[in-house]
Amino acid sequence: MAQDLTPSVAIIGGGPSGCYLAQFLRKEFNESRITIFDCLPVPYGLVRFGVAPDHVGTKAVAAQFDRLFEREGVEFIGSTEIGRDKPLDEVMNEYDIVVLATGLGGDRKLGIPGEKLRGIYGAGRITRLINSHPFESLDELQVGSTLAIIGHGNVAIDLIRLSLLAPQELTLHGVNKDVALLVASNNLRQIHVVGRSGIESAKFDPAMIRELEKIPDVRFISDSKITNHENVEAKKRIEAINSLVSSSPANATRTVHFHFGWLPLEISGTSKVEEIRFKSHSDEILQLPGDTIYSAIGFEQAENAAIKIENLITKESDLEHGFILDRLYCVGWLRRGPQGTIPVNRADAKKISERIVQDFKNKKLEKARER
């Protein structure tokens, strides 16, 4: 391979990690052919289909990604799933450098009895549905009067907010009318939000909790007795929840109850969800009625993923720096797990781009095909 600065690059996955990586590599490889492949017909992945539709500021990052394709010569090939529509080996033969940026598209399983009952939905599915993901549909989806959301991360808080907004408000943010009427059902009267962590170590951003204070006709309740903490970040979370509870109206017709320190134990029902049981760290039992459950405990590779990263890893792999094998790298959630916001993915893409450039300049890619 000619050791100039024009290696061809294929990025598999058009979400924020893949797009940020393309930005960084374009700065180093000015004349290179850079192609982003995605199984979806349009780019931006999580930005387009995973961010809540009312968080317009977060979605605005798509505007800077537009420049990749409009001005910077990055090619986008959609509706092409590498590993299924086109073999990975074929891409490796066509490009000097290949990077997997496919993210984690599967909802992590609860791993408890009753998980396959009707009425249990992954947070990823609900979020994609709200954002009109082309592969999601309303099939078999029903939301009753009592919803349990398992998880205390920002995705869980998003689902609380979106469930409590008026359907017409959701449609103003581009949500399909039928989806809005289902997710923000007028029949929904009670939401239980349950997580295994104590309030001091819950994963939500306090700013997300403060957004809930703006929603009318909701009473917020918390079972946490902690009112202060030495840790600054923990203190912010505690103050946010306490403010939310104290400022909410006692006579509201809808209730959101936060439960901290409870591990999911079992879901029961005949053919559909009727009740879910939790256990505390001291073996107390919490039984909650519910006809709908959203599981928001994280993400993993989808069971039907066309490329399984574990099948590619060898003893020479260095995932800390995104290296899988000669000329093949990974970035984003696929590399480090489902942690971090979009800005964190930008930092991750920068780190991996630096490793790729270093390997190329140090002639560590001599086994690449001759161009």
C-alpha positions in Angstrom: 0.0 0.0 0.0 1.3 3.4 -0.9 2.3 5.2 2.3 0.8 8.6 1.4 -2.0 10.1 3.5 -4.8 8.8 1.3 -5.9 5.5 2.8 -9.5 4.6 2.0 -11.7 4.2 5.1 -15.0 2.4 5.6 -17.0 3.2 8.8 -19.8 0.8 9.5 -22.4 2.7 11.4 -23.7 6.2 10.8 -24.5 7.2 14.4 -22.7 10.0 16.3 -19.5 7.9 16.9 -19.2 7.0 13.2 -19.8 10.6 12.1 -17.4 12.1 14.6 -14.8 9.6 13.6 -15.3 10.6 9.9 -14.8 14.2 10.9 -11.5 13.5 12.7 -10.2 11.3 10.0 -11.1 13.7 7.3 -8.9 16.3 8.9 -5.9 13.9 8.7 -6.7 12.2 5.4 -7.8 15.2 3.3 -8.0 13.3 0.0 -9.1 9.9 1.2 -12.2 8.1 0.2 -14.3 7.8 3.4 -17.5 5.9 3.3 -20.1 5.4 6.0 -22.3 2.4 5.7 -25.6 2.0 7.6 -28.4 -0.5 7.7 -30.8 2.5 7.9 -31.7 4.6 4.8 -30.6 7.8 6.6 -27.6 8.6 8.8 -27.2 9.8 12.5 -28.5 6.8 14.3 -28.9 7.6 18.0 -29.1 11.4 17.3 -32.1 10.8 15.0 -33.8 7.8 16.6 -32.5 7.7 20.2 -32.7 11.3 21.5 -36.0 12.4 22.9 -37.8 14.5 20.2 -38.3 17.5 22.6 -34.6 17.7 23.2 -34.1 19.8 20.1 -30.7 21.1 21.2 -29.2 17.6 21.5 -30.5 16.7 18.0 -29.0 19.8 16.5 -25.6 18.1 16.3 -27.0 16.5 13.1 -26.5 19.9 11.4 -22.7 19.7 11.8 -22.7 16.1 10.5 -24.6 17.3 7.4 -21.4 19.1 6.4 -19.6 15.7 6.2 -21.7 14.7 3.2 -22.5 18.1 1.7 -19.0 19.7 1.8 -16.4 17.3 3.0 -16.8 14.5 0.5 -17.8 11.7 2.9 -19.9 9.1 1.1 -23.0 7.7 2.8 -24.4 4.3 1.7 -27.6 3.5 3.5 -29.9 0.5 3.6 -26.8 -1.7 3.6 -26.1 -3.9 6.6 -22.5 -5.0 6.5 -22.3 -8.7 7.5 -25.7 -9.4 5.9 -26.2 -7.4 2.7 -22.5 -7.2 2.1 -19.8 -9.4 3.8 -17.3 -7.8 6.1 -14.5 -9.5 4.2 -15.6 -7.8 1.0 -15.4 -4.4 2.7 -12.0 -5.3 4.1 -10.8 -6.0 0.6 -12.2 -2.8 -0.8 -10.9 -0.4 1.9 -7.6 0.1 3.6 -9.1 0.8 7.0 -12.4 -0.4 8.4 -14.1 0.8 11.6 -17.1 -0.8 13.3 -19.3 1.9 14.8 -22.6 0.0 15.0 -23.4 0.8 18.6 -25.6 -1.4 20.8 -29.1 -1.8 19.4 -30.5 -4.3 21.8 -32.3 -3.7 25.1 -30.5 -5.4 27.9 -32.6 -8.2 29.4 -33.8 -8.1 33.0 -33.0 -11.8 33.4 -35.9 -12.5 35.8 -38.9 -14.9 35.6 -41.9 -13.5 33.7 -39.9 -11.3 31.4 -41.6 -12.7 28.3 -45.1 -11.8 29.4 -47.0 -9.4 27.2 -46.8 -5.8 28.3 -43.0 -5.6 28.7 -41.1 -3.4 26.4 -37.4 -2.3 26.1 -36.8 1.5 26.4 -34.8 1.4 23.2 -37.9 0.1 21.3 -40.1 2.8 22.8 -37.7 5.6 22.1 -37.1 4.4 18.5 -40.9 4.2 18.0 -41.4 7.7 19.3 -38.7 8.9 16.8 -40.3 7.1 13.9 -37.6 4.5 13.4 -38.4 2.7 10.1 -37.9 -0.7 11.6 -40.3 -0.2 14.6 -44.1 -0.5 14.6 -47.0 -0.3 17.1 -47.7 -4.1 16.7 -48.9 -5.6 20.0 -47.9 -2.4 21.9 -50.3 -1.4 24.6 -49.9 1.1 27.5 -52.3 0.7 30.4 -53.1 2.9 33.5 -50.2 1.8 35.6 -46.7 1.9 34.2 -43.5 0.6 35.8 -40.2 1.9 34.5 -37.2 -0.1 35.6 -34.0 2.0 35.7 -32.9 5.4 37.0 -30.8 6.6 34.0 -31.5 9.5 31.7 -33.4 7.2 29.3 -35.8 6.3 32.1 -36.3 10.0 32.9 -37.0 10.7 29.2 -39.7 8.0 29.2 -41.3 9.6 32.3 -41.5 13.0 30.7 -42.7 11.8 27.3 -45.4 9.7 28.9 -46.7 12.7 30.9 -46.7 15.2 28.1 -50.0 15.8 26.3 -50.2 13.8 23.0 -50.7 17.0 21.0 -47.5 18.4 22.5 -45.6 15.3 21.3 -47.0 15.7 17.8 -45.7 19.2 17.7 -42.2 17.7 18.1 -42.8 15.4 15.1 -44.1 12.3 16.9 -46.6 10.3 14.9 -50.1 10.9 16.1 -51.0 7.3 16.8 -47.7 6.8 18.7 -48.3 9.9 20.7 -51.9 8.8 21.7 -50.5 5.5 22.8 -47.4 6.5 24.7 -48.9 9.6 26.3 -52.3 7.9 26.9 -54.9 9.8 28.9 -55.6 6.5 30.7 -52.1 6.5 32.3 -52.6 7.5 36.0 -49.6 6.1 37.8 -45.9 5.6 37.0 -43.5 3.7 39.3 -39.8 4.4 38.6 -37.7 1.7 40.2 -33.9 1.3 40.3 -31.3 -0.8 42.2 -29.1 2.1 43.2 -29.7 4.4 46.1 -30.6 8.0 45.3 -27.0 9.1 46.0 -25.6 6.9 43.2 -28.5 6.9 40.7 -27.5 7.5 37.1 -29.9 10.4 36.1 -28.7 13.9 35.4 -30.3 16.4 37.9 -31.2 18.7 35.0 -33.4 16.0 33.6 -35.3 15.8 36.9 -35.8 19.6 36.9 -37.5 19.3 33.5 -40.2 17.2 35.2 -41.2 20.1 37.4 -42.7 21.9 34.4 -45.3 19.2 33.7 -48.7 20.0 35.2 -51.1 17.8 37.2 -48.5 15.3 38.5 -47.7 14.5 42.0 -44.1 13.2 42.6 -43.2 10.9 45.5 -39.9 9.4 46.6 -39.2 6.6 49.0 -35.7 7.9 49.7 -35.1 9.2 53.2 -31.7 10.8 52.4 -31.8 14.6 52.5 -28.1 15.4 52.2 -24.8 13.9 51.2 -21.1 14.9 51.3 -20.5 14.0 47.7 -21.3 17.1 45.5 -22.8 15.1 42.6 -24.9 13.0 45.0 -26.1 16.1 46.7 -27.3 17.5 43.4 -29.3 14.4 42.7 -30.9 14.4 46.1 -31.7 18.1 46.0 -33.3 17.7 42.5 -35.6 14.8 43.7 -36.5 16.6 46.9 -37.4 19.8 45.1 -39.5 17.8 42.6 -41.4 16.2 45.4 -41.9 19.3 47.5 -43.1 21.5 44.6 -45.6 19.0 43.1 -49.3 19.4 43.9 -50.8 16.9 46.4 -54.2 16.8 44.6 -52.9 15.9 41.1 -54.7 13.2 39.1 -51.4 11.5 38.1 -48.7 10.2 40.3 -45.0 9.3 39.7 -43.4 7.4 42.5 -39.6 7.0 42.7 -38.3 3.9 44.4 -34.6 3.6 45.2 -32.5 0.6 46.1 -34.7 -2.2 44.7 -33.7 -5.1 42.5 -36.2 -6.7 40.1 -37.1 -10.1 41.3 -40.1 -11.5 39.4 -42.9 -10.4 37.0 -46.2 -12.2 37.4 -49.4 -12.5 35.4 -51.5 -15.0 33.5 -50.8 -14.0 29.9 -50.0 -10.3 30.5 -48.1 -8.3 33.1 -50.1 -7.8 36.3 -47.5 -7.4 39.1 -43.8 -7.0 39.5 -41.8 -7.8 42.7 -38.6 -6.3 43.9 -36.1 -7.0 46.6 -34.1 -4.5 48.6 -30.5 -5.0 49.6 -31.8 -6.0 53.1 -34.2 -8.6 51.6 -37.4 -6.6 52.0 -40.0 -7.2 49.3 -41.8 -4.5 47.2 -44.8 -5.6 45.2 -46.1 -3.2 42.6 -49.2 -3.6 40.4 -48.6 -2.7 36.8 -50.0 -3.5 33.4 -47.1 -2.1 31.4 -43.3 -2.2 32.0 -40.5 -0.3 30.3 -37.1 -1.8 30.9 -34.5 0.9 30.9 -31.5 -0.8 32.4 -29.1 -0.4 29.4 -28.2 -1.7 26.0 -26.3 -4.6 24.5 -25.6 -6.0 21.0 -28.9 -7.0 19.4 -29.4 -10.8 19.2 -29.7 -10.6 15.4 -26.6 -8.3 15.0 -25.0 -9.1 11.6 -21.5 -8.6 13.0 -20.7 -9.9 16.5 -17.6 -8.2 17.9 -16.8 -11.1 20.2 -16.3 -13.3 17.1 -13.6 -11.0 15.8 -11.5 -10.4 19.0 -8.1 -12.2 19.2 -5.3 -12.1 21.8 -3.7 -9.3 19.7 -6.8 -7.1 20.0 -6.5 -3.9 22.0 -10.1 -2.7 22.6 -8.9 0.0 25.0 -7.5 1.8 21.9 -10.1 0.4 19.4 -7.9 -2.1 17.7 -9.5 -5.4 16.8 -7.2 -6.8 14.2 -5.0 -5.6 11.4 -6.9 -2.8 9.6 -10.0 -3.3 11.6 -11.0 -1.0 14.5 -14.1 -0.2 16.7 -15.4 2.9 18.3 -18.3 4.1 20.5 -20.6 2.0 22.5 -19.6 -1.1 20.6 -16.0 -0.6 21.9 -16.6 0.5 25.5 -20.2 -0.4 26.4 -23.4 1.6 26.7 -22.0 4.5 28.7 -21.7 8.2 28.0 -23.5 10.9 26.2 -23.0 12.2 22.7 -20.1 14.5 23.7 -18.4 11.4 25.3 -18.8 9.6 22.0 -17.0 12.5 20.4 -14.1 12.2 22.7 -14.0 8.5 22.1 -14.0 9.0 18.3 -11.1 11.4 18.7 -9.1 8.9 20.7 -9.7 6.1 18.2 -8.9 8.3 15.2 -5.5 9.1 16.8 -4.7 5.4 17.1 -5.7 4.8 13.5 -3.6 7.7 12.2 -0.7 6.6 14.4 -0.8 3.1 13.1 -1.0 4.3 9.5 1.9 6.7 9.8 4.0 4.1 11.6 3.4 1.7 8.7 1.6 -0.8 11.0 -1.0 -1.3 8.3 1.4 -2.9 5.8 -0.9 -5.9 5.3 -3.6 -3.7 3.8 -4.4 -4.5 0.2 -2.3 -2.9 -2.5 -4.2 0.0 -4.1 
